[in-house]
Amino acid sequence: MTVAKASKISPLDRTAAEPFYRQIYDRFRGAIASGLLKPGDRIPSARALTKELGLARGTIEAAYSLLAAEGYIQARGQAGTIVTPGLKPRMPIAAPMPQSNSGIAAASFRPDSILPFQMGLPALDMFPRKIWARLGARCVRAMQPSDMVHPSIYGLPVLRAEIAAYLQVSRGINCSPSQIFVTSGYRHTIELIAHSLLKVGDRVWLENPGYPPTRELLGHMHIAAVSVPVDREGMVISDGIKVAPRARAAVVTPAHQSPLCVSLSLPRRLALLDWAARNNAWIIEDDYDGEYRYVSRPLPALKSLDRDGRVLYAGTFSKVLLPSLRLAYLVVPETQVERFEQITQVFAAGSPELTQAIVAAFIKEGHFARHIQRMRKLWSRRTEDNSIPHVTSTTSEMGHFRKWWRNAVMSGRCDHVLVDPRIQTFAVRRYVIFLAVSSRMER
Ligand SMILES: Cc1ncc(COP(=O)(O)O)c(C=O)c1O
């Protein structure tokens, strides 16, 4: 049974001609019709609502009697009063949803359906629930009063230490726990970097095609995005230098370019690092899924080549564990730790301590490394089992897609080639979530 909802009823209109009982009745009916209150949801008891609204008990009872008589609610004795199970209220005509210009792209960032190979989602069916439940119960039992107050705004010390150790071993990054800032996700990470190191009017290289949230977020902060093309070797650094040699930063996805999936080649990595060192520019390495690579060992992170302290490394638990954890991290160069601490003190509220403690235990006890191995195997098997385009670090997603599409046409699964966004819509409906690369292109 769900907990009592709508216990916070906004003040009633004392000047209205409608009696109070009718106003209360209308509010509950409206909440049920709009889906805010669902069948089976508990509503506050008449006694509790009487107290909260400061009205006579008879007024509340009159409203509840009317709702019950019309079949909206049911009194269940000790179990309280609930919205009638199985009720199918007639919905009021919904206001049209505002349409965003980039409807397709927006849907793929916060998907409302879960399909195989959906970009942005790990294999949710493989999440190690049993281990998580065990660690979760243990962490709750171990909680001390000091764990119940505000968490450290930089991140739980034990998690920062585990991340530092993990990065050293798995991604070749040498850093201390104090260089690690736990964030609530990529956008928070970019916001923290922008507040700390960038200013209004600065120019930043972004990959084209790229990951739209970066452009969106920087735009809101009045930082100008400079589109730099991507080819088989990743971002074309020479083009960036041609267009905006004095840019303050470059955001790159070196392990798997998003969305084309190519890796940034070694000569390009070195050229980027060289440009940053000469110009005192920053490189933001978005290593959102660097753990995954199916053809060989994962490439070391770009950060592992950073001799001049120009790279800020952004990692996340969204791809290996769950996006709903809302836990990510940033590694900042040693020289910038103090600056990031100052900015964090102003802007950050900290991430949930209990979740951080569970993730720390998960890493410490070796479950994280085992889970990554399991996921790697699973993805390579799933990509082989389905002759649909897949992600490797050597072949572009587009290339795979063309091959898959040709096979689909030849085997009669679809009869003609559609233009880019329609291919995406088609694929979403029939097979998998598919991203039209054109939706991530700046022209
Ligand atoms: C390119 C890219 N960067 C970063 C992220 C990570 O985002 P978050 O940590 O907010 O889940 C994603 C997730 O889909 C992504 O696709």
Ligand as a Chemical Component Dictionary entry (heavy atoms), coordinates in Angstrom:
data_LIG
# 
_chem_comp.id                   LIG 
_chem_comp.type                 NON-POLYMER 
_chem_comp.pdbx_formal_charge   0 
_chem_comp.three_letter_code    LIG 
# 
loop_
_chem_comp_atom.comp_id 
_chem_comp_atom.atom_id 
_chem_comp_atom.alt_atom_id 
_chem_comp_atom.type_symbol 
_chem_comp_atom.charge 
_chem_comp_atom.model_Cartn_x 
_chem_comp_atom.model_Cartn_y 
_chem_comp_atom.model_Cartn_z 
_chem_comp_atom.pdbx_ordinal 
LIG C1 C1 C 0 28.403 11.391 -24.040 1  
LIG C2 C2 C 0 27.951 11.186 -22.627 2  
LIG N1 N1 N 0 28.597 11.796 -21.646 3  
LIG C3 C3 C 0 28.240 11.623 -20.351 4  
LIG C4 C4 C 0 27.194 10.809 -20.005 5  
LIG C5 C5 C 0 26.909 10.569 -18.545 6  
LIG O1 O1 O 0 25.891 11.252 -18.039 7  
LIG P1 P1 P 0 25.474 11.073 -16.511 8  
LIG O2 O2 O 0 26.701 10.868 -15.676 9  
LIG O3 O3 O 0 24.837 12.386 -16.208 10 
LIG O4 O4 O 0 24.518 9.946  -16.438 11 
LIG C6 C6 C 0 26.470 10.179 -21.003 12 
LIG C7 C7 C 0 25.323 9.359  -20.654 13 
LIG O5 O5 O 0 24.516 8.932  -21.449 14 
LIG C8 C8 C 0 26.863 10.358 -22.356 15 
LIG O6 O6 O 0 26.222 9.731  -23.354 16 
# 
loop_
_chem_comp_bond.comp_id 
_chem_comp_bond.atom_id_1 
_chem_comp_bond.atom_id_2 
_chem_comp_bond.value_order 
_chem_comp_bond.pdbx_ordinal 
LIG C1 C2 SING 1  
LIG C2 N1 SING 2  
LIG C2 C8 DOUB 3  
LIG N1 C3 DOUB 4  
LIG C3 C4 SING 5  
LIG C4 C5 SING 6  
LIG C4 C6 DOUB 7  
LIG C5 O1 SING 8  
LIG O1 P1 SING 9  
LIG P1 O2 DOUB 10 
LIG P1 O3 SING 11 
LIG P1 O4 SING 12 
LIG C6 C7 SING 13 
LIG C6 C8 SING 14 
LIG C7 O5 DOUB 15 
LIG C8 O6 SING 16 
# 
